[in-house]
Amino acid sequence: MAGATSPHLQIVDPLPVHEPVGDDELVARAQGDPESFAVLYRRYVNPIYRYCFHRLSSQMAAEDATSEIFMKAFTGIRGFRNERSFRSWLFAIAHNTVTDSYRASRPQELIEAAACMHDPDPSPEDRAVLAEGQRTVQALLSRVTPQQARILELRLAGLTGPEIAEVLDCSLAAVKIGQVRGYCRLREILAAEGMRP
């Protein structure tokens, strides 16, 4: 999934390799100076895009969702309080935006038809390999409970257990139990299909 970046969202220069400023300081700057939000954008645009792409399976939908997420974060940054990390706050916005996107665009076709759909744009071989891996992950996650799938998707996006608990508004214990049960279920599925977990 590291290759799932959108060229359309790369509208600012990347961060230097060693950015010494922490999120708390950047948030404080952005609350007083809206132009400082660009540093937070650069820091999180690719992880947020990858999360959206993983959940929405479409470059265009992921780009739209990513733009909407950062617009919500930009307009809401003044109200942000350090009761949680900026990262978990941003991923909570992402989670809610993707969920709203699902609600707004209820699929008209059967979910099995989604496996046959493909991006009409020609793509290089590495994108094809990435897409196949994406379909495999989505197919596996569709066979665990929705809560377990959300936990595993957020874990794949790089969030920690406490951050996932904040995003999903549940206890850390619930996240740990959901993660363990989800992994156990995936192992059972893979073993039943003769694949190595």
C-alpha positions in Angstrom: 0.0 0.0 0.0 3.0 2.3 0.3 2.6 3.0 -3.5 -1.0 4.2 -3.1 -0.3 7.9 -3.5 -2.3 10.3 -5.5 -0.4 12.7 -7.8 -3.3 15.1 -7.7 -2.8 15.6 -3.9 0.9 16.5 -4.1 0.3 20.2 -4.3 2.9 21.3 -1.8 6.6 20.5 -1.3 7.3 17.4 0.8 8.5 17.8 4.3 12.2 17.7 5.0 13.4 14.2 6.0 14.0 15.3 9.6 11.1 17.6 10.6 11.9 18.4 14.3 8.6 20.0 15.1 5.9 17.8 16.8 2.2 17.8 16.0 1.3 19.7 19.2 3.5 22.6 18.2 2.3 22.5 14.6 -1.4 22.5 15.7 -0.7 25.5 18.0 0.9 27.3 15.0 -2.0 26.4 12.7 -4.6 27.6 15.2 -3.0 31.1 15.1 -1.8 31.1 11.5 -3.8 29.2 8.9 -0.9 29.0 6.5 1.0 26.8 9.0 -1.6 24.1 8.4 0.3 23.3 5.2 3.0 21.5 7.3 0.3 19.2 8.9 -1.2 18.6 5.5 2.2 17.6 4.0 2.8 15.3 7.0 -0.5 13.4 6.8 -1.8 13.7 3.2 -0.3 10.3 2.1 -1.3 8.3 5.1 -4.9 9.7 4.9 -5.0 9.1 1.1 -3.8 5.5 1.5 -6.5 4.9 4.2 -9.2 6.4 2.0 -8.0 4.4 -1.1 -8.0 1.2 1.0 -11.5 1.8 2.1 -13.0 3.3 -1.1 -11.0 1.3 -3.8 -11.1 4.2 -6.2 -8.5 6.8 -6.9 -11.1 9.5 -7.6 -13.1 8.7 -4.5 -10.0 8.6 -2.3 -8.9 12.0 -3.7 -12.3 13.5 -3.1 -12.5 12.1 0.4 -8.9 13.2 1.3 -9.7 16.7 0.1 -12.9 16.8 2.2 -11.0 15.4 5.3 -8.4 18.1 5.1 -11.0 20.8 4.5 -12.8 19.7 7.6 -9.6 19.6 9.6 -8.5 23.0 8.3 -11.9 24.6 9.2 -12.0 22.8 12.6 -8.4 23.2 13.7 -9.2 26.2 15.9 -11.6 24.0 17.9 -9.1 21.2 18.3 -8.1 20.5 21.9 -5.1 18.4 22.9 -7.4 15.8 24.7 -6.3 13.4 22.0 -3.5 13.3 19.4 -3.9 15.3 16.2 -3.3 12.1 14.3 -6.2 10.3 15.9 -8.4 13.3 15.5 -7.6 13.5 11.8 -8.2 9.8 11.3 -11.5 10.1 13.2 -12.5 12.7 10.6 -11.3 10.3 7.9 -13.3 7.4 9.3 -16.4 9.5 9.6 -16.0 11.0 6.1 -15.5 7.5 4.5 -18.5 6.2 6.4 -20.6 9.1 5.2 -19.4 8.5 1.7 -20.7 4.9 1.9 -24.0 6.1 3.2 -24.4 8.7 0.5 -23.5 6.4 -2.4 -25.2 3.1 -1.6 -24.1 0.7 -4.3 -26.7 -0.3 -6.9 -24.9 -3.5 -7.9 -24.2 -6.6 -5.8 -21.0 -6.5 -3.8 -19.6 -9.5 -5.8 -19.7 -7.3 -9.0 -17.2 -5.0 -7.3 -14.5 -7.7 -7.7 -15.0 -7.5 -11.5 -14.6 -3.8 -11.7 -11.3 -2.2 -12.6 -9.9 1.2 -13.2 -10.2 2.1 -16.9 -6.9 4.0 -16.9 -3.9 2.1 -18.0 -1.5 1.4 -15.2 2.0 0.1 -14.8 2.7 -3.4 -13.5 3.3 -2.3 -9.9 -0.1 -0.7 -9.8 -1.6 -4.0 -11.0 0.2 -5.9 -8.3 -1.0 -3.4 -5.7 -4.6 -3.6 -6.9 -4.5 -7.4 -6.6 -3.2 -7.2 -3.1 -5.9 -4.6 -2.3 -8.7 -6.9 -3.6 -7.3 -9.8 -1.6 -7.2 -7.7 1.6 -10.7 -6.3 0.9 -12.0 -9.8 0.2 -10.6 -11.1 3.5 -11.8 -8.1 5.5 -15.3 -8.6 4.2 -15.4 -12.0 5.9 -14.9 -10.6 9.5 -17.4 -8.5 11.4 -17.7 -4.8 10.4 -16.1 -3.7 13.7 -13.2 -6.1 13.3 -12.7 -4.9 9.7 -12.6 -1.2 10.9 -10.1 -2.0 13.6 -7.9 -4.0 11.1 -8.1 -1.2 8.5 -7.1 1.4 10.9 -4.2 -0.8 12.1 -3.1 -1.2 8.5 -3.2 2.6 8.2 -0.6 2.7 11.0 -2.7 3.7 14.0 -1.9 2.4 17.5 -4.5 0.7 19.7 -5.2 3.9 21.7 -5.6 5.9 18.5 -8.0 3.3 17.1 -10.0 3.4 20.3 -10.3 7.2 20.0 -11.3 7.0 16.3 -14.0 4.4 16.9 -15.0 5.9 20.2 -14.6 2.6 22.1 -12.4 1.2 24.8 -8.8 0.0 24.2 -9.9 -3.4 25.5 -12.6 -3.6 22.8 -10.0 -2.7 20.2 -7.6 -5.4 21.4 -10.3 -8.0 21.5 -11.6 -7.0 18.1 -8.1 -7.1 16.7 -7.3 -10.6 18.1 -10.6 -12.0 17.0 -10.2 -10.5 13.6 -6.7 -11.9 13.2 -7.9 -15.3 14.4 -10.8 -15.3 12.0 -8.5 -14.4 9.1 -6.1 -17.2 10.0 -9.1 -19.7 10.0 -10.2 -18.4 6.6 -6.7 -18.7 5.2 -6.2 -22.2 6.7 -9.6 -23.4 5.3 -8.6 -22.1 1.8 -5.2 -23.8 2.0 -3.3 -20.6 2.2 -0.5 -19.9 4.7 -1.4 -17.1 7.2 
